[in-house]
Amino acid sequence: MSEKGEVDLTGAKQNTGVWLVKVPKYLSQQWAKASGRGEVGKLRISKNQGKAEVSFTLNEELTKIEGIGDKTVSAPRDHPFTMQTVGGQTLAVFTETSSDKIALEGVVVQRAECRPAVSESYMKLKRIQIEESSKPIRLSQQLEKAVTNNYKPVSNHAYNLEYERKKKEEGKRARADKQQVLDMLFSAFEKHQYYNIKDLVDITKQPVIYLKEILHDIGIYNMKGTHKNTWELKPEYRHYQGEEKTDD
């Protein structure tokens, strides 16, 4: 910014209206890869019974996402907009020119959220992201001298004994790896939208308390309505084989 703090208000005189849109992180990262290479996608605006319907379609060349662990996945192409009002706020967009001068680009006249349409590619992307976030963080440490401790072999390690103890206490419901439980839950919810906790315990063979901890991360517990006392996936994880739909 210049020392005098000058602001170019040409945009205010032109009464330029701009949209403020929230987009998924992976989408902004894919756009950044296309910097200087032209079009990143297509924006469609139409009207349905007097209401605006807006959607964004990502260019197919930008759907390849790399760098999530050692995997390569495809980003969803279709992204419908959820339109929101500006409310009583006055929001504006400013840019900084090459001469360190601040310029007003326009006033925000519409807010929106760009969300991915639920599809196989989106579900695969979310599943891989969950897998990566569940991996333990490995630390490396430089040793100043060689380790000379003599370790004697044991017939059974302490963690094995602890596992066997829990297995006896809980029968067949010893805690499995979190990712294995997530895979079982996603597989179940692809067949049906709603489950009570007893059915999910039978499917996963996991302790109730442990299973509920995982369900709170990916699911919603219905406390009223037609499906009272059942679990379903959060909107961002939903992908069903059947035609079951959430109640309005």
Beta strands, then each sheet from edge to edge (+ up, - down):
strand 1: 7-8
strand 2: 17-22
strand 3: 41-48
strand 4: 51-58
strand 5: 64-68
strand 6: 71-74
strand 7: 78-84
strand 8: 92-96
strand 9: 102-114
strand 10: 219-222
strand 11: 230-233
sheet 1: 1+ 9+ 2+
sheet 2: 1+ 9+ 7- 4+ 3-
sheet 3: 1+ 9+ 8-
sheet 4: 5+ 6-
sheet 5: 10+ 11-
end
